[in-house]
Amino acid sequence: MSESIAKTEAHIFKTYGRFPIAFVRGEGAWLWDEGGRRYLDFLSGIAVCNLGHCHPAVVRAATDQLERLVHVSNFFYTAPQAELAEQLTRHSFADRVFFCNSGAEANEAALKLARRWGNAADSGPRSEVITMQASFHGRTFATLAATAQAKVQEGFAPLMPGFVYVPFNDFEALQASVNARTCAVMLEPIQGEGGVNVPDAEYLKRVRGLCDTEGLLLIFDEVQVGMGRTGKLFAHEHFGVTPDIMTLAKALGGGLPLGAMLASQRVAGLFTPGSHASTFGGNPVVTAAGCAVMRELLDGGVLENCRAMGIYLRDKLDGLKTRHPETVVCVRGKGLILGMELTGSGRPVVERCLEAGLILNCTAERTIRFLPPLIITRDQIDECCTILEAALGQQE
Ligand SMILES: *Cc1c(COP(=O)(O)O)cnc(C)c1O
């Protein structure tokens, strides 16, 4: 066993089920382990390295900034933070950005803002947030309560109060659960951890309409599906709907820890000096990397490649479904977040692929999830599908 694995097993909390591989280098869609073995990465650090590993523009932006100024307090201003906020607001519905360090923190900020808004409402105080079954919003106490999955919440009672859960993509259930205390509806436009669940075309529009009628805030958690993953900068753009609040993290910092909560002006005004804060939030190094990510996504042809390769991969996966009807139930997703639901556990398939040099992931027990970098090529998709088909074959 390698020294890294031995030390990790000896000294780090056992909160992760890890594969016995330690990585030392990455480039594009490739990773190398300690023994020099190369792997094709269709996980991208769970939708983090959307531009591939060590994208030169991201590395250059971060290292240039590291050499000039690493950190100052948010009592002062820095150019990279200002620049990224301007880019994010210019390319979204939002007027203002709050920077933090992770997806859970971005959702915490969104929930605090929603409470602040609901408690100040003329029809208030309103403090309840409706979230969706099989959602994932993070592991902190508030986001854990927002995450309607028993396995994630197990053993952490009492949970933070103020959350109501309804089935995803069920408008009537949502409508029926609204009451005088409801202040917001929070959901992922496409559920990631819940098994790559894409709602019906009209669902999000109806949710938006309900929020408008009932005076509720609509919060989109785009931590996983934002930043180009679906072939548009933000997933909700596919559905012709805008939220009041949106959260981002994962791919925003190009591999560095960066989260953001964005809101339109009518909501953003509820946060005033002292309402919320983060020591590292918007740190110059990570926001410099974020600016490079935005430039590459918007100017580098990355979204176009994501859309084209998303269709190519999906067609190939549909082909696998046709050839393996006993093993594959269906294929779903958008752009380069795709899920292949199997009739049995996905874990053995993931393990066989890893042995053959392909990194995939299984979510919601039976769904193989594909999250390649958005710069993936046809040849790499062909290689993925060849390995996957052999692994599926062994399953039968
Ligand atoms: C990963 C994820 C989070 C949590 O992000 P962390 O950075 O791990 O806190 C929240 N929401 C969604 C949709 C995610 O996929």
The ligand as an SDF file (V2000), in Angstrom:
LIG
                    3D

 15 15  0  0  0  0  0  0  0  0999 V2000
  -22.0340   19.2390   -4.1980 C   0  0  0  0  0  0  0  0  0  0  0  0
  -23.3160   19.9230   -4.0070 C   0  0  0  0  0  0  0  0  0  0  0  0
  -23.5520   20.7570   -2.8930 C   0  0  0  0  0  0  0  0  0  0  0  0
  -22.5730   20.8900   -1.7480 C   0  0  0  0  0  0  0  0  0  0  0  0
  -21.3660   21.4530   -2.1310 O   0  0  0  0  0  0  0  0  0  0  0  0
  -20.0950   21.3840   -1.1520 P   0  0  0  0  0  0  0  0  0  0  0  0
  -19.0880   22.2580   -1.8370 O   0  0  0  0  0  0  0  0  0  0  0  0
  -19.6920   19.9600   -1.0470 O   0  0  0  0  0  0  0  0  0  0  0  0
  -20.5340   21.9350    0.1520 O   0  0  0  0  0  0  0  0  0  0  0  0
  -24.7470   21.4410   -2.8360 C   0  0  0  0  0  0  0  0  0  0  0  0
  -25.6660   21.3270   -3.8090 N   0  0  0  0  0  0  0  0  0  0  0  0
  -25.4790   20.5390   -4.8880 C   0  0  0  0  0  0  0  0  0  0  0  0
  -26.5350   20.4740   -5.9430 C   0  0  0  0  0  0  0  0  0  0  0  0
  -24.3010   19.8010   -5.0140 C   0  0  0  0  0  0  0  0  0  0  0  0
  -24.1380   18.9810   -6.0590 O   0  0  0  0  0  0  0  0  0  0  0  0
  1  2  1  0
  2  3  1  0
  2 14  2  0
  3  4  1  0
  3 10  2  0
  4  5  1  0
  5  6  1  0
  6  7  2  0
  6  8  1  0
  6  9  1  0
 10 11  1  0
 11 12  2  0
 12 13  1  0
 12 14  1  0
 14 15  1  0
M  END
$$$$
